[in-house]
Amino acid sequence: MATTTRIDMRIDKSVKAAAEKAAALKGMKSLTEYVVRLIEKDAESVIRQHESITIKDDVFDRFIAACDAADAPNKKLREAMEFAKDQGIL
């Protein structure tokens, strides 16, 4: 069984009425189901936008060329990478 938690919200009556109507029109069992699906969809989109980057091919090619031409990482850069790993960033 999934663990659940509660979110308490106060919203305008007209917003609630519109959400209830939309939930019914989509054949959902409850307003909660409708709101949860909206939150899930939006959260996935927002997270995806902030965790990825899209660049043009030529920009990527220039980045890779710069990486290939770079010197070996110095001590400070290696320490920064270790720090990032320790923090769970990498």
Residue pairs with C-beta under 8 A, 6 or more apart in sequence:
11 19
16 31
19 31
19 34
19 35
20 31
22 34
23 30
23 31
23 33
23 34
26 34
28 34
28 37
55 63
73 81
81 90
84 90
